[in-house]
Structures are given as structure tokens and as C-alpha cells.
Amino acid sequence: MSARSFNWIGVVLTLGCFAVVLTGNTEMAWRFEHTAFPLSWLLAGAAILAFLATELFDTTASVPDEEEDSSSELSQEWETVELRS
């Protein structure tokens, strides 16, 4: 699974959590929400884990390469401009 998949799983679980909380006082959802461990808590915990998995598997947040590090250094042209001023 990719980071995008985990992200969408987290979004769906979060929306499910909101839906269970909003319908918690209806006859249908009462038995799931008013227990020792409510369903909304379970969905919220699973959503948090899905978002954490998104962060762990995200390839865009990887460590920068050496090429990127060297490009952040001042070029020779900027060094001479700084010396003149």
C-alpha cells in the first residue's frame, strides 16, 4: 500500500468517526456508541494509525540527497558580490 492509500483510509475512518458520533443518540447507533469502548474511539484510533502510516511511507519527505545539499551553498558569484559590499 502506498502513502496515498493510507491517507484516504484515514480520511474515511475520520468521517466514519464523525458519523458515529452524530448518530450516537439514534436507536441504531446507540448500542455501538454507548459501550465500554465506543465505536467512535475505535475509528478515531484507527484513523490516527492510518495517518501515521501515511507519514512513515511518504516518499516525498525523504532525506535530501547530497546534490540538494550542495545547491544550497552560496555560489562563487554571490561570494564576490558579498565581498564588494
Residue pairs with C-beta under 8 A, 6 or more apart in sequence:
1 57
2 57
3 53
3 54
3 55
3 57
3 58
3 59
6 50
6 51
6 53
6 54
6 57
7 50
7 51
7 54
9 47
9 50
10 47
10 48
10 50
10 51
10 54
11 47
13 43
13 44
13 46
13 47
13 50
14 43
14 44
14 47
16 43
17 40
17 43
17 44
17 47
20 29
20 32
20 33
20 38
20 39
20 40
20 43
21 33
21 40
23 29
23 33
24 30
24 33
24 34
24 38
24 40
29 39
32 38
32 39
33 39
33 40
55 61
74 82
